C-alpha cells in the first residue's frame, strides 16, 4: 500500500483537456471520474497480464517436466 498517497497529479495536454471538456458536456463525466476509470482499467489489465504470464510459465514447466527422462539414480 502506498501510504500518504491520496491523490495523483496528471499533466494534461490541450487535446486531453478538450476531450475531457466534451465528455463532461455530453455525459457529465468529470476529469476525476475519467482518471479513476483509467486507473481501474490499468490495474485490471496489469493483473490479467501478470496472470497470463504466470499461466504460461506454469504450462512450460509442466511440459519440461513431462519431457524429462526419469533416471533411477536420481530417485530415492
For each residue, the residues with C-beta under 8 A, 3 or more apart:
1:
2: 5
3:
4:
5: 2 8
6:
7:
8: 5 35 39
9:
10: 35
11:
12: 16 17 20 31
13: 16 17
14: 17 18
15: 18 19
16: 12 13 19 20
17: 12 13 14 20 21
18: 14 15 21 22
19: 15 16 22 23
20: 12 16 17 23 24 29 31 34
21: 17 18 24 25
22: 18 19 25 26
23: 19 20 26 27 29 34
24: 20 21 27 28 29 30 31
25: 21 22
26: 22 23 29
27: 23 24
28: 24
29: 20 23 24 26 33 34
30: 24 33 34
31: 12 20 24 34 35
32: 35 36
33: 29 30 36 37
34: 20 23 29 30 31 37 38
35: 8 10 31 32 38 39
36: 32 33 39 40
37: 33 34 40 41
38: 34 35 41 42
39: 8 35 36 42 43
40: 36 37 43 44
41: 37 38 44 45
42: 38 39 45 46
43: 39 40 46 47
44: 40 41 47 48
45: 41 42 48 49
46: 42 43 49 50
47: 43 44 50 51
48: 44 45 51 52
49: 45 46 52 53
50: 46 47 53 54
51: 47 48 54 55
52: 48 49 55 56
53: 49 50 56 57
54: 50 51 57 58
55: 51 52 58 59
56: 52 53 59 60
57: 53 54 60 61
58: 54 55 61 62
59: 55 56 62 63
60: 56 57 63 64
61: 57 58 64 65
62: 58 59 65 66
63: 59 60 66 67
64: 60 61 67 68
65: 61 62 68
66: 62 63
67: 63 64
68: 64 65
69:
70: 74 75
71: 74 75
72: 75
73:
74: 70 71
75: 70 71 72
76:
